[in-house]
Every structure is written in C-alpha cells, then in structure tokens.
Amino acid sequence: MWIERLARDIGALAQTENATLERALDQMSRAAALGVPGCSAALVVVWREVTGPDGSVRHVVADYGASHADLSEAFEHQYTSDHGPTVEAVREMRQVRVGDVLREHRWPRYTSMAVQCGDRSSITQPSLIPGDEGEDDRVVTFGVHSGRADAFDEDVVVPLTALLAEHAAVALINVGRQADVARETAHMRRAMSARTVIDQAKGIIMHARGCDADTAFTALREVAQRNRKKVVDVARDLVAENTGPQARTRRPRVDGG
C-alpha cells in the first residue's frame, strides 16, 4: 500500500551512507510534501531538551528541514515567539491539527505570519527519539502543511502523519549513530597521525643523539612545555625541518630555539 511505502521511503532516507541530520531532514520534508495527499509543504524538526537555571525545561531546535522557504520563515516566527502549532506540538507532546488558521484563536500572534507564508491548514505530530545510554532523548515533530483551508482528509492524513513521525524518529536514531561513528573515526585518524609524527621525531632525535626512545620523547616534551606548545606540534616542526628539500645535514634542533 502506498502509505506504508511512503513511510518506508522516509525511514530509508536516513539510512544512506554519509547521511547527515540536515540532509535527512531536508529529504524527509520534500518526500512528505510530494507524497502526502493535500500537502503543499512539510516541516520536520528535531528538538532537544534544555534545563534552565531555575529548573524549568524547554525544547530548543537541534536542526530542521522545510520543503519550502516560506514554511521555514513561518516556523522561525513560531520559534522566536514561542507561539504556533509546531511549538505547541513539542511542548504538549501531542498531535496538533489546524483546519484553517483564520478560524484559530490559540495563536493570535501567528495568524498573520501563517497567512502571509501560505500556512492555512496543518497536522503536526511529535515523536520521541530515544537516546542511547547516557544521552538525552530528543523529539522530532513531523508537520504537513497546506496553503488551502481544510486541505487534509483527517481519516487518511492524521494516522499517516503519526506513522511518518514514528518512522522518522527511528531513522534519525541511525543518523545520530552514524555521526558518532564518523566523529570517533576522525578522532582515531588524528590520534594515529599524531603518533606517527611523534615517532618520526623521536627517530630523528635518537639518531642524532644516540639515545633511546624514552629520552627522545622527554626531550620533545620539555621543548613543548617551555614553548607552551603541544608535543605533536613540536614533533611536526622537527620533522618538517629535517625532511624534504629544505633539510640540511645538521644536528636536529630540539631546544625550542
């Protein structure tokens, strides 16, 4: 059935290699705008909880994707004014439906902006994105919007929006894990690169002074401390001075001078 297929397609958008949160949210919003009956624009927002000094908890935007620029403008107005269907959906953690914003009295400060940006009717569904152990939970709000009043068949679109939000939440867990893996990989690469250059510098010192590896590393560390630099930076400078066409036949300088 097309409903399940659309939900699977949206869930799969975050499973692709090199998926990022920004890219996944943009693709989800565009897919919903094209696939949901009556929908002319879609908004997918990831929120995280922040606890204030007074102990109060509020939701702040981690990132969002909007299929159309006008909807981005309307959402940013909601966020800055803390007034509108999307911020109410995340604050109350319940689905929020708008048949016609001109008949609404819940968000009077949002009405003119909504009409100006073509946001007459909408359905917004929040869904929890569970965090791994030690991580805070996040929330995704999945919103379908239309420039026409009463644009959505609620018997179809209400359960569909809930299904899409659920699939998006599951998919976005994977995006976060991929980002964690990418950061860890980058950290390991930097660590390996640092170790390689430090070993090269130690080898230069050992050859020049006839000392062992521990003594060579101590010399590097002393120079770094005197010059308030990292050991790896001192090692990199030493290697650069003693390799390549600029190198000279001389005793390596590991004195900070």
N, C-alpha and C positions, 0 to 999 in steps of 0.2 A: 504494500500500500504506500502511496506517495508520502503520507505523513511520517511513517517510520523511516522511509528512505531519506527524507529531508533531515530528520533528527540524526540519523547515522552520518549523513554527509557533514552536518555541522560538527558532530563529535569528532569526525575524522580530520577536520581542518587543523586541529592542534596536535595531531599525531605525526605529521610530516616531519622529515628531517630538517633540522635548523629552524624549527618553528619558534617564534618569539611571541610573547604575550601581545605586543602591539599588533603584529601581523595576524595572529589568530583572531583577535577581537575584530579587526577590520574585515577579515574574510567572513566571520560569522554574521556580522551585521549586513554585509552585502548579500549573503546567501539567504538570510531571512527576508530582506526587502524584496528579493526576486521570487521567493518560494511560498511565502505566506499569503493566502487569499486576502485581498483588500489592503495589504500592506504597501505603503509607498516609501517608507523609510524605517530603519531599525537602529536600535541603540543597545549596545552590550557594554556593561560597566563592571569592573572588578573593584571591590571596596575592601578596606581593611579597618579593623577597629583600633582606635586610639583612646587611651585613658588620660584625661586631663589631670592637672594638679589637685583639683577638688574631688577626684574620684569619678567624675562623670565620664561616660563612654560615648563616643561619637564615631561615625563612619567617615573615612576620608577616601578619596579616589586613588587607587593604585594605577589604573590605566583605563581607557575606554576606547571603543570603536564605534563610529557612527557612519552609516552608509551615505549620508548626505551632510553637506556643510551646514545647512540651515538647522538641522537637528542638533549638531554639535553646539551651535550658538544657543539654541533653546536650552540644552542641558547645562551648559556653563552658567546660564542665568539661574536655573534651578539650584545649582550647586552653591553659587555665591550668595543667593538669597535664602537658601535652605527652605525652599518653597516650591512644591510641584510633585507630580505623580511619581517620578523616579526616586527622589529623596524620601518620599513617604513610604514607598515600597521597601526600601532598605531599612528605614528607621523602624517600621512596624513589622517587618519580615512577613509580609502578606502580599497577595496579588492586588494590584490597583487597576481598576478599569475606568476609562473615561469615554462616555458615549459622545459627548460634544462639550468641549471645553467652555463654550459660550453658555452652557447651562450649569456649569460648575460654580460652586461657592466655596470650595475647600481651599483654593489657592488664588485669591483675587490678584495678588501681585504677579502671578504667572500668566494670567489670561491674555493680556495684550501681546506679550512676547510670543506665546504659543500661536496665536492667530497670525502674527507677523511672519513666523517661521513655518507656517503651514502644518502645525501640530493640532489638529482638531479632535481626533479620537485616538485612543491608545489602550494597550493592555501591557502591563509591566509585571513580570514575575521574578521574585528573588529566589535564589537557591544557594545553599551553603556549599562552600568549597573546603572540605576538611583539610586541616594542615597535618603534616607528619608530626611525630612526637617532638615536643619542644617548640613547635611552630604555632603561631596564632592562626585561627580559622579566618577565612576570607568569605566574602559573599559576592556572587555575580547576580546582577539584575539584567534580565533579558526583556527588552521592550520592543513591541511592534507598534508603529505609528502610521497615521494616515492624514492626508490633507482634507478628507471628507468627514463629515459628521456621521456617526453610526455606521462606520465602514466595515465593521467586523461581524461575522456570524459567530456569536458567542458560543454556540453549541460546538463549533469546529475550532475556533481560534483560541478560546480560553484553555481547553486541555492541550492544544498544540503548543501554546506558549510555555505552559508548565513543563511539557516534555522537552522542548528545546532548551529551556533553562537547566533542566536536570542533566541533559547530555553535555551542555556547555560546561557545567561545573565539573563533571567527571573528566572531560577532555582537558580542562585548564589545570587540573592536578598534574597531568603529564607534562604540560608546558613548564610548570614550576620545577619539576624534577629534572627535565632536560636542561633548564637553566642552571640548576645546582651542579649537574654533571659537567656542563661546559665551564663553569667557574672553577670547579675542582681540577679539571684537566688543564686549564690555563695556569692555575697555581702550581701544579706539578711541573709543567713545562718551564715556568720561570725558575722554580727551585732547581730543576735539573740543569738549566742553563747557567745558573749562579754557581752550582757545584762544579760544573765543567771549567768555568773560567778561573775559579779559585784553585782548582787542581793544576791548571796550566801555570798560574802564577807561582804556586808552590814549587812546581818543577823548575821554573826559571831560577828561583832563589836557591833551591837545593843544588842545582848545577853550578851556580856562581859561587856559593859559599861552602859547598861540601858538607851541608848539614842535613839533618833528617827532616821528615815531613812535619813533625810537631813543631820543631824550631822554626821552620819556614812559615807555618801558619801563625805562630806567635809574632813573628816579625810583621806580617801583614796586619794583624790585629792591633799592634802597637801603633803602626802608622795611621790606621783608621781612627783610633782613639785620639791621637794627637791632632788630627785634622778634622775631627768631628764628621767623619765620613763612614759609609758602610764598608765592610770588608770587601764585598763584591765589587764596589766601585773602585777601591784601591787596586784590587786584583785586575780589573778590566783595564785600568790605566797602565799598569805594569805590562800586561800582555801586549797592549797596543804599542807601547814604547819599544818592545823587544821582539816584535814580529813584523813581517811585511817589509816593504822597500825603505821605510823610514828607520828601521832598526840599525844600530851601529854595534860594532864589536867593542863592547864595554861591559863593565860590571853593572848589573841592573840596579837602579836606584830604588831602594825600599826604605827611604829615610824621610819621606814626606817633603823633600826639598825639590 
